[in-house]
Every structure is written in C-alpha cells, then in structure tokens.
Amino acid sequence: MTAFNLPDEGIFIGRIWSPEVQGPSVVTLRDGKIVDITSKQAPTVRDICEMEDPAAYVRSADGVTIGDLDALAANPAGDMARPHFLAPCDLQAVKACGVTFASSMVERVIEEKAAGDPKKAQDIRARVGDIIGGSLRNIKAGSDEAARVKAALIAEGMWSQYLEVGIGPDAEVFTKGQVLSSVGPGAEVGLHPVSKWNNPEPEIVLTVSSKGAIVGAALGNDVNLRDVEGRSALLLGKAKDNNASCAIGPMIRLFDDAFTLDDVRQAELDLTVAGEDGYVLKGHSSMKEISRDPADLVSQTLGRHHQYPDGLMLFLGTLFAPTQDRDTPGEGFTHKIGDVVTISSPRLGNLTNTVRLSTQCPEWTFGVASLMRNLAARNLI
C-alpha cells in the first residue's frame, strides 16, 4: 500500500501502533515528521478531543519524533513489528448518518424496491427518475418542497422508509462500528461474504466531544452492502457492522482559525476504485449538496436524549451511489476482491484501503480492555 498524503497546513492528530510498547501512541504531524505526544495528561485521542481547545493543546504539546510521515505511512497496516497508522479515533463511539443527500436517497429507494437484486434496479431507477426528475437537487430535508416530493413518490406507489429519513424531519443515525473496531489508512476493508452487490461510501467523519462540540474531521469509508440492506432495513446492522467494514483516516484535522465547520460544509470529496482487472471507477461527492446541515446531524445524535461520555465519530453520509455497469449490463457497480479504494479531499488528505472479505481481513482483537491494560502497564493511567 502506497503512502498517503496530508496537506501542508493544519493541526492533525492520529494514532500509530508502537511495537516498543505493543500498543497505540497518540501522534501529530509537524514539518513532515510524526511526533508522539502521548502523555499522562492525554493518553488517548479522546482525552485531547475533550479539552477546551484541542488544536491549541496539540500545537504546543511536548513530544518525541518517531519518523518521517512518508516512511511511516508506507509501513504495512497490521504489521505488529513495525510502526503503522491506525484509525485516528479510540474511545469515541462510531456513528453514521444515512440518506443525508436527497439524491442518494433515490438509490436507497431503488435498493429496497429491487429487494437487493441489481438486475431490477435499472428499470426502477428509470421509473423514479420520470416521477421526480431533477427536483431533489439541493432540497432541504423537512422543508415544504421535500414534503411535496415525498407526496409525489408515494402517489406513484414508490413509498419507502428511506423517504422518511431522506427528506423528512428526522435523520437516520445508526451505529456503524464498535469502539476501537475501525481500521485506518492502508488497512484492508471487509465485505461480508453473503454480499454480492456492494460499494464504497466516501464520507467526511466529524469528531465530536461529549459536550457536543465539533472539534475536527477526517475521511471515512462507510462500506455499504446494497443487497443486504436492500432486502430489509432491519438488516442494517448486518449490512454495516462487520469485521474491518469501517475505515477512518488518515488523521483527524482539528478545527482552528484556518479550518472550521464551514470548510466541511464546502468540502469536495473524490473517489477512485482501481480493480486488479484494470477497471477504474471515478466518483465525486460534494458536501454543498447535503440535505441536512452537519451541526443539525450532531444535535440529532447527541443531546439530553442521548449522551456519549467519550464523544463520537459521526459519518455524515455520501452523495455517491455508483450506477455504472462493471460487468453485466444493467447490474451496475459492485466491488471485486482486491479493489483499491482511495477517498481524498484537499484539506483532509487521502484514505486508501484494499477490499477483502471480512473473513479474510485480520480479526479485531485489540478492544477496550486491551487498551486499558496497555495504558496501565505504561503508567499512563
């Protein structure tokens, strides 16, 4: 796996596996060097994100230089004998918002109506397009216009639970992965073996403190099993939460005067899928077209109704829903084992992962108990 890139400017925080301590170290980027800033004051990324000004702390924190970014980023993920990047979050819950782009909502309706069968999707896609045309572009969820579109689809027999969360007042928020289960840059991402119709989902992931403060952002791949979820929304857990099915990285860019939530609102994401068969898919997602504001998604997730004592990572959803045929005409895109997926955004860098089956990816064994024991053995807690 090739090294990832980060922009020259910005305050970044992440995690590296340290062979010397057989555990994770909290790191930042300074002048092209990765610096270990793990301390008793802040033994985890969670601790830094709970501070009043995380960026100011990271900017001035004492640390030890580990090595060049490029050299460390090139080390294979999962090689426990060499330092390598992990997902940049640790104790935060990993949550995700679905159907936050009205345009991609149409594809979720199609998945449901096709009952997970990609052969039926093309005809349904054409029918839905005839009903609504281009009326979903820049539509705001919960608005009067959204209600009219919803009514038109229902009148044509195209009612779907995805309509409610796509353009209704309440967002879909689900648990994407368990604490510490996310993989980082360069790692393999996993598809459940039962899935035959699936795709990557390039997204921005917000870093949110326990108080609801949005303190930073990273890139994420919310690996999507279209056939499993399409059969029934009640299979969302099976479709979304599997071994290595959540990738976040390469690092969290913390908010400061030069990078704020407004930059997230204007962000542009590019996607490349490169197959071992020579196939290349290009995609794009623009946060300008999101139907729900990121701050609203955070408030619907965390508040008096639901607390997250260690904060959370929140996937914001994606505009990207590939319909290009890969092999069989009319069946659209699906992953093949060995696909290399790269998600990039100019102010957040790029996140690259290789597609495998979840049963082929390294098993997740380092959980919360392992982390606590490791930090205790290092006299950090």
N, C-alpha and C positions, 0 to 999 in steps of 0.2 A: 504494500500500500504506500502510495506516494505521500510526501509531507503535505500538510495543509497550510493555508495562508491566513494571516491576520492583517488587518490594516495597520499602518504605521502608528496612527494616533489611537488614543483610547486607554482606559483603565480596565484591564482584564483580570479575571480570577478563574481558576480552574483547579483540577486535581491531577496528580501524577501518581502512578504506582511506584513506590520506592522499594527496590529489592533489599536495601540495607535494613529497613525496619519491617519488611514484609507487610506493608500497609500503605494507605494513601497519604500523600502530602498535599497541603494547600499551596498553590503556586500562583504567581503573577508573571506578567511579561514586562521586561524593562530593557529597552535598547536591543531588542532581538535576543535577549537572554531570558531563560526561565529561572525564576528566583523562588526558592522555598520560603514561605512566610508562616509556616505552621508554628503555633505558639500555644502556651497555656491560656492566654487571653482569647485566642481564636483557633482552637484545634480543628474546627470544621468550617466549611464554606457557609453552612447555616449560621454559625456564630457571627461571621462577618456581615452577612445579609441582615441580621437583626440589629446591627448598630445604627446609630442616628445618621451617620454619613459613611456608608461602606466604601465609597470611592476615595474619600479623604484618608481613611484608615489604610487602605491598600497602597495608596500613593506613598505613604510615609513609613510603612511597616518595615522593621528590620528583617533581613533575610539572607539566605545563602544561595549563591548562584549554582545551579545544577548543570547547566549547559546551554548550547545554542538551541533556539526554537526549532530550526530546520532539522537538526540532528535528532532531537528528542521526538519530534513529530514523525520521523521516518522509522522509529523503532516499532516493531510489530505489536499491535494490541494483543494482550493476553500472554505475552512472553514474560513470565514472572521473574526471570533472571535479569531483565533489563528494564530501566525506567520507561514507562509509556503512559500516554494520556488516557484518563478515564473520563466518564461523563462528569461535567463540572459541578453537578449538584450532589448532595449527600443525604442529609436527613429530611429534606423537603419532600412533601407528598408530590406525586406526579399526576397532574390532572390535565384534561384536554376538553376543549370545546369543539363540538361538531356542528356542521351545517351553518357556519358563520358567514359564508359567502352565498348569497341567494343563487348565483349562477351554478355553483357546485351542488346546491340543493337539488337541482333538476336531476343530476346524476344519481343522487341518493333515491329519489322517487323512482327513477328507472331501475335501479338495482332491486328495489322492493317489488315493483311490478313485474320484473323479469324473474323474480324468485331465485336470483343468483345465477340465472342462465344467460351467459353473454350472447348467445345466438339470438335471443329475443330482444336484446337491448336496442338494436339499431331501429327496428320498427317503432318501438315505444318512444325512442328519442325523437323521431320524426313527428310523431303524433303530438307530443308535448310541445315541440317547437312551433307547430302550427297553432296551438292554443294560445301561447303566451308571447311568441315572437321574441323581441329583444327587451321586453318590459322589465326584466329582472336586473338589468344593469344599474348599479348604484342605488338600488332600492334599499330602504332602511327598514329593518325588522321592526314590527309593531306599528308601522305607520298606516295611514288610511290607504295609501297606494298598495302596500303589502296585503292588506285585507282584501282589496279588490282582486288582486292576482290570485290569492288563495281561493276566493269565491269562484273565480272563473275555472280554475282547475277542478274544484270539487264538482261544479256543474257538469263538467265533461267526464265525470267518473274517474278522475285522477286524484281523489283524496288520498293522502298519505300522512302518516305520523311525522314524516320529515317536513311537511308543510308547516306544521305547528311550531317546531323548533327552528325552522329555517327562516320564517318570516313572521312568526307570532311574537308575543311579548317576552316569552321566557326562553332563555338559551339552554341548549343541551350541554351539560357538563358531566363528564364521566371520569372514572379513574383509569388512566392509561397504563400505569405500571406501578409496581410496589416500590417502596422506599429502597434506594440503592440498587434497583434492578436495571436501570438504564445503562446502555453501552455508550461509549464515546467515539471520538474520531478514529478512523482506521479499523474499527471493530467490524465483525460480521453482524448483520441484522437477520432476524429469523422470520420465516413464514411457517405457519402451522401446516403440517403435511397434508391435511384434508383440503386445503385451499387450491383451487385451480384457476381462480380469477382474482388478481390482486395487483396492487400498485403502491409506489411510494407516495407520501404526502409531505411535501416541503412546507414547513411552517416556522414561524417565529414563536419562541417559547419565552414567556415572561418569568422573571424571578421576583417573587412576591414574599414580603416578610409576614410574620404572624399578625402584625397590626394592619395589614392590607396595603402597605407601602410597596409600590412597584420600583424595585431598585436596580433592575438590569434586564438584559435579554440575551438570548442565544438562538442558535438554529436547531431545528429538530426534524426528525423523520417519524411521523406517526404512521408506521407501516399499516396498510389497510387491506383487509381480506374482503373484497367486494362480494364474493359469492356467499360467504358465511353470514355477514351482516345482512345481505340481501334476502336470505331465506327467512330471517326473522330478526327484528331489532332486539329481541330478547337474547340473542346470541352475541350481543355486543362485547361482553366480557371475553368470550372465546375468540372473537374476531380481533380484539385489540390487545389483550394482555397475555402474551406468550413469552417464552424464553427469547431474549435478545430482540424483542419486537419494538423497542423504543430506543431511539438514538438521539442524544442531545450533545451539542458541542459547537465548535471545538472548545471554546471557553465562554464564560459569561462576560459580556461587556457591561460594566456598571454605569449607571446614569451619573452624569456630571454636567457641567456647563456646556460641554461640547456634544453631548449625546443624551437625548431625553425621550420621553414617550412620544413626542411629536415626530421624532425621527423614525420611530417604529411605525407610526401611522402612515408615514410616507415611504416605507421601505419597499424595495423591489427584490423579489427572490427569483433566482434562476435554477433550473433543474436539468441535469444531464444523466441519462441512463445509458451506459455503454455495455452491451452484451458481449459475451465470448463469441457469439455467432456473427459479430460485426455490426449488429443492429445498434442504432443510436437514436434515442428519443430526447428531444429538447422540450422543455416546458417552462412556464413562467407564472408567477403569482404576484399580484400587486396588492399590497395592504390598503391602497386607496379605495379598493372596491369592496372592502369588508362591510357587511351589513350591520354589524354591532361594534361599537367602539370598544377598544381593549379595556378601558377603565370600567365600562359597564360590565364586561365579562368578569373582571376581577370582583366587582361588587356583588354579582350574582353568585359567585363561587364562595367568597369569604365574607363573613359579617357576623351579626348577632345570631343568625340562624345556623352558622357552621364555622367552627374555629379550626385553625391549623397551627398548633403551638410551635412547629418548626418551619412554618412557611410552606410555600408550594412553588412548583414549576408549572406554568399554565400554557399549554399549546393553544394557539389562537385560531386554528383551522386553516384551510387552504382553498384557494380558487382553483387549484389544479385537479382536473379529473380527466385522465387520458382516454380518448376515444379512437385514436389512430389504430388501424389494424396492424398487428405484428406478424401474424402468420396467416390464419384463416380469415378471409374476407367476412366482415360483419361481426367478428368476435372481439374486436378492439384490442387493447393492450393488456398483457399480463406479464409478470416477471418470469425470468428464467434463472435457474441457479447459476451463480457466477456474475450476475449483473453488478456493475459498479455504479452506485448512485452517488452523485455529488450535488449537494444543495449549497448555493452561495448567495451572499448579499454583500455589497461593497463595504458596509460598516460593521459587519459581523464575521467576515471571513468565509470559509467554506467547510462543510461537513461531508466527509466521504466514507462510505461503508459498502461492503460487499454482501450480496444477498445469498443466504443459505437457507436450509430448512431449520426450524427451531431445534429439531432433534440433532442437527449437525453442529450447531453453534456450541461453544463451551458452556457447560452448565453454570448457572448462577449459584455460587456457594458462599460469597462474602456478604453476609447480611448485617443487620444492626448489631446483633450480639457479637459478631466477629469484629466489627468496627470498635465497639466499646471496649472489648478486651484488648485490642491492639493499642488503642489510645491510652488505656490504663497502664499497659506494660511499658509504654514510652513516657510515663509520668506526665501526660498531657491533661488528664482528668483525674 
